[in-house]
Amino acid sequence: MATFFGRIAFVHTLLIFALFFSVGVESLGINYGQVANNLPPPEQVLELLKSYRITKARIYDTNPQILTAFANSGVDLIVTVENEVLSDLMDPQQALQWVGTHIRPYFPATRITGIAVGNELYTGGDTTLMANVVHAMTAIHAALVQMGLDSYIHVSTPSSLAVLAESYPPSAGSFQPELAGVMPQILQFLQSTKSPFWINAYPYFAYKDEPNNISLDYVLFNPNVGMVDPYTKLHYDNMLYAQVDAVIFALARMGFGGLEVRVSETGWPSKGDPNEIGATVQNAAVYNRNILRRQLANEGTPLRPSFRLEIYLFALFNEDLKPGPTSERNFGLFQPDETMVYNVGLSALSATSTSTMSYGSVSLTSSASSQVAKMGYQSLVYWMFVYLLAFQVVSRRSV
């Protein structure tokens, strides 16, 4: 009987990934970093994204070559104001000029949907950039309003988890005391403009720092006992959702519990230095594969189960010029020559005429023509119904 249920679970996994091919993932994006000297040109990168039906991307500047190449592509793009020019854009006239130069000429042909004003401005101790970002976001949004673009492009700023003073359990989530002055101003701006709160969340770093105290399965989304928040009684089977809910609780403590939280960065390195425990190809593949699986299900966090969590994976490519430990240069899903570092199931989204996805030792092949896709989806729904019915019957007999 145990063998039978094991086979049922395996077939269930295959059905999930087949459905992933059929419907795609609307809430998943990818970060397209460019700190490298060997990346393919933007036109080629666009074809790579389109071949895997990735329709959301984020870049860390306003590279005109990328903005031009992505015109009429159907890819939603978030652009970034670099940290070093942030102080200049506090001035409304400078902000108006920036939007007129970096945004207006490309929109709407290039589907710019968001402007990230800076990235991880608070790393602990210094709140200067956080104070500046309030004025810069306000000035940039005012420029968008003046040009009639504010209803199409939201303005926000991605933060690292360093903004939290407490994150465990999630219900204890709170912001650093030294941000008590500036954080409400940022949140008030986001609320008034209906913009999301972006967070860069990496369970990998928590595991690397405390591998003896944190379950690897818990951070990788693998089956595990998880943890129960003692105050809310909510069960968490992975750290990423716990981190996001900690942010939501921190927002609520400041009176902004209604803000949407999105994950602007998360990922896992496929290679690291000897002291970077857990940085392996196997772990990276499992983490990102499980992210895709959860995104397929349009999951929310335990605190917001019916609200789909939007996630941007980090990153598209390994970037050879990034400073720091080896892991920093090995977060990519792809090598610069566009070969996969590991397969997380993206091939199931291939837009080519025939797409093959490997999962374990099983290969799923599908035609991409609209008629066959429609028939395949209908067939999949039918067989999923049969499978679930049979599973219920067998379950009842086993009781």
C-alpha positions in Angstrom: 0.0 0.0 0.0 2.9 2.4 0.8 4.3 1.7 -2.7 1.0 2.5 -4.2 0.7 5.8 -2.4 4.2 6.6 -3.4 3.3 6.1 -7.0 0.2 8.2 -6.6 2.3 11.1 -5.1 4.7 10.8 -8.0 1.9 11.0 -10.6 0.4 13.9 -8.7 3.7 15.8 -9.1 3.8 15.1 -12.8 0.2 16.3 -13.2 1.2 19.5 -11.4 4.1 20.2 -13.8 1.9 19.3 -16.8 -0.6 21.9 -15.6 2.3 24.3 -15.2 3.0 23.9 -18.9 -0.7 24.4 -19.8 -1.4 27.6 -17.9 1.9 29.3 -17.2 2.7 31.4 -14.1 1.5 34.9 -14.1 2.9 35.9 -10.7 6.5 34.9 -11.4 9.2 37.3 -12.7 13.0 37.2 -13.0 15.8 39.7 -12.2 18.0 40.5 -15.2 21.3 41.7 -13.7 24.1 42.9 -15.9 27.2 43.0 -13.7 29.2 40.9 -16.2 31.3 41.3 -19.2 30.1 38.2 -21.1 26.3 38.5 -21.3 24.4 38.2 -24.6 23.0 41.4 -26.1 19.5 42.5 -24.9 17.8 41.3 -28.1 19.1 37.8 -27.5 18.1 38.0 -23.8 14.6 38.9 -24.9 14.4 35.9 -27.1 15.5 33.7 -24.2 12.8 35.1 -22.0 10.2 34.7 -24.7 11.3 31.1 -25.4 10.4 30.2 -21.8 7.3 32.4 -21.7 8.7 34.6 -18.9 6.7 37.8 -19.1 8.0 39.8 -16.1 11.5 41.0 -15.6 13.3 43.6 -13.5 16.5 45.4 -14.4 18.8 47.4 -12.1 19.1 50.5 -14.2 17.3 52.1 -17.2 19.7 50.7 -19.8 18.4 52.3 -23.1 19.6 49.2 -25.1 17.3 47.0 -23.0 14.4 49.4 -23.0 14.6 49.7 -26.8 15.1 45.9 -27.3 12.1 45.1 -25.1 9.7 47.4 -27.1 6.6 45.6 -28.3 7.7 42.4 -26.6 4.8 42.0 -24.2 7.3 41.7 -21.3 6.4 43.7 -18.2 9.6 45.5 -17.0 10.5 47.1 -13.7 13.4 49.6 -14.0 15.6 50.9 -11.2 16.9 54.3 -10.1 20.5 53.5 -9.1 21.4 54.3 -5.4 24.1 56.7 -6.4 21.8 59.1 -8.3 19.0 59.0 -5.7 19.9 62.3 -4.0 19.7 64.1 -7.3 16.1 63.0 -7.9 14.9 64.5 -4.6 14.6 67.7 -6.6 11.3 67.8 -8.5 12.8 69.3 -11.6 15.6 66.7 -11.7 13.0 64.0 -11.3 10.9 65.4 -14.1 13.9 65.5 -16.3 14.8 61.9 -15.4 11.4 60.6 -16.1 11.3 62.5 -19.4 14.7 61.0 -20.4 14.6 57.5 -19.0 10.9 56.5 -19.1 8.7 58.7 -21.4 10.5 58.0 -24.7 10.1 54.2 -24.3 6.6 54.0 -22.9 4.1 52.4 -23.8 6.0 50.4 -26.5 8.1 49.1 -23.7 5.8 47.9 -20.9 7.4 49.6 -17.9 5.2 48.7 -15.0 7.3 49.9 -12.1 10.1 52.0 -10.9 12.3 50.7 -8.1 13.8 53.8 -6.4 17.1 52.5 -5.2 17.7 48.9 -3.9 18.3 47.8 -0.3 18.9 51.3 0.9 19.1 50.2 4.6 21.7 47.7 5.5 21.8 48.6 9.2 22.9 51.8 11.0 22.7 54.5 8.4 19.2 55.8 7.6 20.3 58.6 5.3 19.4 56.9 2.0 16.0 55.8 3.5 15.3 59.4 4.3 16.3 60.5 0.8 14.1 57.9 -0.9 10.9 59.4 0.4 11.6 62.7 -1.4 12.8 60.9 -4.5 9.8 58.6 -4.8 7.5 61.6 -4.2 9.2 63.6 -6.9 9.3 60.8 -9.4 5.6 60.0 -8.9 4.8 63.7 -9.3 6.6 63.6 -12.7 4.7 60.5 -13.7 1.4 62.3 -12.8 2.4 65.4 -14.8 3.1 63.1 -17.9 -0.1 61.1 -17.4 1.8 57.9 -16.6 1.1 57.4 -12.9 -1.8 55.0 -13.5 0.4 52.6 -15.5 3.7 52.8 -13.5 4.0 52.3 -9.8 6.8 53.6 -7.7 8.4 51.7 -4.8 11.7 50.8 -3.2 12.9 47.2 -2.5 14.2 46.6 1.0 16.3 43.8 2.4 15.1 41.9 5.5 17.6 44.1 7.5 14.7 46.5 7.9 13.2 44.0 10.4 14.2 44.0 14.0 12.2 40.9 14.6 11.1 38.2 12.2 10.5 35.1 14.3 7.9 34.0 14.9 6.2 35.9 12.0 3.6 37.5 14.3 6.5 39.2 16.1 7.5 41.0 12.9 8.6 44.6 13.5 10.8 47.2 11.9 14.1 48.5 13.3 13.5 51.2 15.9 15.8 53.6 14.1 13.4 53.5 11.1 10.5 54.6 13.2 10.7 58.1 11.7 11.2 57.4 8.0 9.3 54.1 7.5 5.8 55.5 8.1 6.5 58.2 5.5 7.5 55.5 3.0 4.5 53.4 3.8 2.1 56.4 3.6 3.4 57.1 0.1 2.9 53.5 -0.9 -0.6 53.5 0.5 -1.6 56.8 -1.2 -0.3 55.6 -4.6 -1.6 52.0 -4.2 2.0 50.7 -4.7 3.3 47.4 -3.2 6.0 47.0 -0.5 8.9 45.1 -2.1 11.1 42.9 -0.1 14.3 41.0 -1.0 14.1 37.7 1.0 16.8 35.0 0.9 16.2 31.9 3.2 19.6 30.8 1.9 21.5 33.3 4.0 19.6 32.4 7.2 20.5 28.7 6.6 24.1 29.5 5.7 24.6 31.3 9.0 22.9 28.7 11.2 22.9 25.3 9.4 22.8 23.4 12.6 19.7 25.2 13.9 17.6 25.6 10.7 16.2 22.7 8.7 17.4 22.5 5.1 14.1 21.1 4.0 12.3 24.0 5.7 14.2 26.6 3.7 14.0 24.6 0.4 10.2 24.1 0.5 10.7 20.4 0.8 8.3 18.3 3.0 9.0 19.0 6.6 7.2 19.4 9.9 7.5 23.2 9.7 6.7 25.5 12.5 3.5 26.9 14.1 3.4 30.5 15.2 2.5 30.3 18.9 0.3 33.4 18.7 -1.6 33.0 15.4 -1.5 29.2 15.3 -0.6 29.5 11.6 1.5 26.7 10.2 4.5 27.4 8.1 6.2 24.8 6.0 8.8 27.1 4.5 10.9 30.1 5.6 10.1 32.4 2.7 6.4 32.6 3.5 7.3 33.1 7.2 9.6 36.0 6.2 6.9 37.6 4.1 4.3 37.3 6.8 6.8 38.8 9.3 6.9 41.9 7.0 3.1 42.0 6.9 2.9 42.0 10.7 5.6 44.7 10.8 3.5 46.8 8.4 0.4 46.3 10.5 2.2 47.4 13.6 2.7 50.8 11.9 -0.9 50.9 10.7 -0.4 49.8 7.1 -1.5 46.2 7.3 -3.4 46.6 4.0 -0.3 47.0 1.8 0.5 44.3 -0.7 3.9 42.7 -0.1 5.8 41.3 -3.1 9.1 39.5 -3.2 11.5 41.5 -5.4 14.3 39.1 -5.0 14.8 35.5 -3.9 17.0 32.7 -5.0 19.7 30.2 -4.1 23.4 30.1 -5.3 24.6 27.0 -7.2 28.2 27.5 -6.0 30.0 29.1 -3.1 33.1 29.3 -1.0 33.9 26.4 1.4 32.3 28.3 4.3 29.1 29.0 2.3 27.2 26.0 3.4 24.4 24.9 1.2 25.5 26.7 -1.9 25.2 23.7 -4.3 23.6 23.0 -7.7 21.3 20.5 -6.1 19.9 22.9 -3.5 19.6 25.7 -6.0 17.6 23.5 -8.3 15.3 22.2 -5.6 14.7 25.7 -4.1 13.8 27.3 -7.5 11.8 24.3 -8.7 9.7 24.4 -5.6 9.2 28.2 -6.0 7.8 27.4 -9.5 5.6 24.7 -8.1 4.1 27.0 -5.5 3.7 29.8 -8.0 1.8 27.4 -10.3 -0.7 27.0 -7.5 -1.1 30.8 -7.2 -0.4 30.4 -3.5 -0.6 33.0 -0.8 1.2 33.0 2.5 -0.5 31.4 5.6 -1.5 34.9 6.7 -3.0 35.8 3.3 -3.8 32.4 1.8 -6.2 33.7 -0.9 -3.9 36.5 -2.0 -1.4 35.4 -4.6 2.2 36.2 -3.7 4.2 37.8 -6.6 7.8 36.7 -6.7 10.9 37.7 -8.8 13.6 35.1 -8.9 17.2 36.1 -8.7 18.7 35.9 -11.1 18.6 35.3 -14.9 22.4 34.9 -15.4 25.5 34.1 -13.4 27.3 37.5 -13.3 31.1 37.2 -13.3 31.9 40.8 -12.2 29.9 40.9 -9.0 32.1 41.5 -6.0 32.0 39.5 -2.8 32.1 35.7 -2.1 31.7 33.1 -4.9 28.0 32.7 -4.3 27.4 36.3 -5.4 28.5 35.3 -8.9 26.4 32.1 -9.0 22.8 32.9 -8.5 21.8 32.6 -12.1 19.5 30.1 -13.7 21.5 30.4 -16.9 25.2 30.7 -17.9 26.0 33.7 -20.1 26.0 31.3 -23.1 22.3 30.7 -22.3 22.8 27.1 -21.2 20.9 26.2 -18.0 23.0 26.0 -14.8 20.3 23.5 -13.7 16.8 22.6 -14.9 14.0 23.9 -12.7 11.2 23.1 -15.1 11.3 26.3 -17.2 11.5 24.1 -20.3 7.9 23.3 -19.7 7.1 26.8 -20.7 9.0 26.7 -24.0 7.3 28.5 -26.8 8.9 26.4 -29.5 6.7 24.0 -31.5 7.7 21.0 -29.3 8.7 21.4 -25.7 10.2 18.7 -23.5 10.4 18.9 -19.8 12.4 16.4 -17.7 11.5 15.7 -14.2 13.5 12.9 -12.6 13.6 10.1 -15.3 10.3 11.1 -16.9 10.0 13.3 -20.0 6.8 15.2 -20.9 6.5 16.4 -24.5 3.9 18.9 -25.6 2.9 20.6 -28.8 2.6 24.4 -28.6 0.0 24.9 -31.2 -3.2 26.5 -29.8 -5.5 23.7 -30.8 -3.4 21.0 -29.3 -2.7 23.0 -26.2 -6.5 23.5 -25.7 -7.1 19.8 -26.2 -4.2 18.9 -23.9 -5.5 21.1 -21.2 -9.0 19.6 -21.4 -7.6 16.1 -21.3 -5.4 17.1 -18.4 -8.4 18.4 -16.4 -10.3 15.2 -17.2 -7.5 12.9 -16.0 -6.9 15.0 -12.9 -10.5 14.5 -12.1 -10.3 10.8 -12.6 -7.1 10.6 -10.5 -8.6 12.6 -7.6 -11.7 10.4 -7.6 -9.7 7.2 -7.6 -7.5 8.6 -4.9 -10.5 9.4 -2.7 -11.9 5.9 -3.2 -8.6 4.2 -2.3 -8.2 6.5 0.7 -11.6 5.5 2.1 -10.8 1.8 1.6 -7.5 2.2 3.5 -9.2 3.7 6.6 
